[in-house]
């Protein structure tokens, strides 16, 4: 097994920001961020919706030359200008080794990415060869995600994934764990935003909790693991507690 790291750490150059009170610089987790270290070939970023996970991982991907809506450094499509300027203040400290390939896979804009591939295929042909041989739109969401990862991900690669479980069944998530192991053994590095306790179980991974200012968590300490375990072990009690409340008065 070859353990490779392409990114050693990121440094948040907040002192250069002119308007720190504006979005995205006012995201709570960023206030305590100075340096984020990477010691494992698999790093997870976790946190509640709105914690800033996707915004940060987007900034890392762009800083590494990848397209903000997904893909590699060879993709420059943009369907809507929603990319945050955070990457302008993210300094990526790299190792001496360069990745042979890199890919930013994000669930939020995957449809746009698949449409862009169709456009390239129609204009020049041949792009589907690298993605399983047919349009991603002709496959289910989960199948298309797996087609990208199985055909486009290779050894010595840097892979940044934003909530891949959004398209994957539990069985497919386990398949992703197998694929990750194979690629890590061949020198790849993963940085992943996820809510999935299945993916988080990857052995030796670092888990940073953005809800608690990038504290490192053990797998069993994560809220996702604890909530799923609590629900499965005492489903009837949890459901009784949840559904006995007046759901029409729930504000959050």
N, C-alpha and C positions, 0 to 999 in steps of 0.2 A: 504494500500500500504506500502511495506517495501522498504525503500531506503538503499541500501547497496553499499559500496565502498570497493573494494578489493585492488585497487591501489590508493594511495593518491597523489603520485607525482613520477616523475623520475628525477634523477640527472645525468647530463652529466659530467663525470669525465675527462674533456679534458686535465687537467694538467698531466695525466698519459700517454698521447699519445706521442709516440716517433717521428712519422713522420706526423705532423698535416697538411702538405701540400699535402698529398696523398689522393686519394679517399678511403673511403667515407668522411673522416674528412674535406675535403676542400669544401664540399657542402655548399653553401652560408648561408643557414638558420641555420646551426649548429654553425656558428661562434658566433652568438648571444645567443645560448642556454646554460643556466646554469641549471635552474630548470623549469620543466613543471608541473604545479599543475592540479589536477583533482578534481573539486567540484561538478560535476553533474554525474549521472549514464550514461549519454550519452555525449561523447566527439567526435567532428569531427575535423579532420586535413584536411585543404584545401590548394590548391596552384597549380600553373601551372605545366605541365609536366617537370620533372627534378628538381623540388624543393626539393626533398628528402623525400617526404611523405612515400612512400613504404619502403624505406630504414630504416626510423626511426621506422615505425610500425612493421617491421620485427624484428628489434632489441628488441623492447618491448616484442613481442611475445616469442622470444627465451629466453629472460631474465626471462620470467614467465614459462619456461620449455616446451614450445610448439615447434613443429617441424617447421623449417624455411620455408618449402615448403607448409605448411598447415597441419591442423589436431590438435591433442592433444599431451600431453606429452607421449602418448603410441605409437606415430608414429615416426619412425626414418629413413624413406626412404629419399633418395637423388638421383635425376636423373642427376643432374649436379651441380658441386660445384660453385654456384653463390651467396652463402650466404655471406654477408659482415661481417667484423669483428667488426662492430660498437657495437654490443651487449656486447662486452668485456668492454666497457666504459660507459655502461648505468646501473646505479644503480636504481633499483625499490624499492621505499619505500611503503610498504604494510600496510594495516590496520591489526587489530587483527583477522579479519574474513577471513577464507579461502574459496575460491569458491568450490562448490560441483562438478562443471564441468567447463571446459574451452575449447575453440576452436579458432583456427586461420584459417579464411577462406579468401583465396586470389584468385582473378580471374586469375592472371598470371599463376599459377601452378595448377589450379583446374583439368585440364586433367590428370596430373601426379598423383594427389591425387586419382582421380577416378580409374585410372589404378592400383594403389597400392591396393585399396579395392578389385578389381577383383582378384588380385594375392592372397590376404589373403583368399578370399572366395574359390578359387580353391584349396588352400593348406589345409585349416582346416574347412571351411564352417561356416556359422552362422553370419558373419559380416554384411551381407545385412539386417539382422533383425533390426539393429540400424539405417538404412538409408532408410527406406521405403519399404524394401522387395525385391528390385531388383537392378541390376547394374545401377550405375549413367550414364554409357555410353549408356544405353538403353532409356534414357530420353533426352529431349532437354536440352540445356545449362541452360535455366531459370528454367525448371522443376527440374533439378538435384540440382541446388542451393537451391531452396525452399525445396526439399526433405531433404537435409542436415540440414537446419535451423529448419524445422518443427519437424524432428525426432531426431536430435542430440542435439539441444539446449534445456536446461531445466532450472528450477528455480535455483536461487542462483549461476548463472554461470558468467564467465568472457568471453566475446566474442570480438575478435579483427578481424575486417573485412577490407579487402583491396579492394576498388572499387567494392562492390557487385553489383552496378548498371550495370556493364559491361555485365552481363548476364540477367538482369531483365528488362522487359517492364515497362512502367509507371504504369500499373495496378499492376504488381507484386511488384514494389517498394512501392506502397501504402499498399499492403498486408504485406510487411516487416515492415512497420511502425506499423501496428496492432500487429504483432508478438512481436516487440520490446516492445510495451506498456505492453503486457501481461507478458513478462519476467521481465521487470523492476518492475512491480507491485509485482513480486515474488522474488525480491531481486537480480536481475542481473545487470551487468555493461557492457556497450559497448564502445569500442574505434574504430572509423571508419574513414578510408580515403575515400573520395568521391568527385565527381564532380557534384553530383545530387542535384538540388534545391528542389526536392521532399523529399529526405531523410534529407536534411539539415533543413527542416521545423519542425523537431521534437521539441515539446514544451519544453523549459527549457534547451535545449542542449547548451553546450559550443562549440564555433567554433573558432579554432585557425588557423590563416592565416600564413602559412609558408613563403609566398612571402613577408610578412612584419614582419619578425622576431617574429613569434608567437603572434602577436597582436590578442586580442579577438575581434571578430566581431559579430554584431547583424545580424540576418538572412538577413534583407533588405540591409545591407551594403556589403554583399558578391558579388563578381563579377559575380558569376553564376546566382544569382537571378536577378541582374541588366541587364545582357546580355540577359537572356531569356525573361525578361519582355519587354525590348527594342525591341527585335526581334518580339515577338508576337504582340505587340501594333503597330508596324510600319514595318511590314514585307516587303512591296513593296519598301519602301525607303531604307531599309537596303540591300535588294537584289540588287537594282539598283546600290547602292554604291559599293557593293562587286564585282558584275559581270561586271561592266563597266570598271574595271581595267584590265590591261594586266596580266592575271594570270600566264603567262609563265615567267614573270620577278620576281615573288614572291620568295624570298629566305628563309624566316622564316616560 
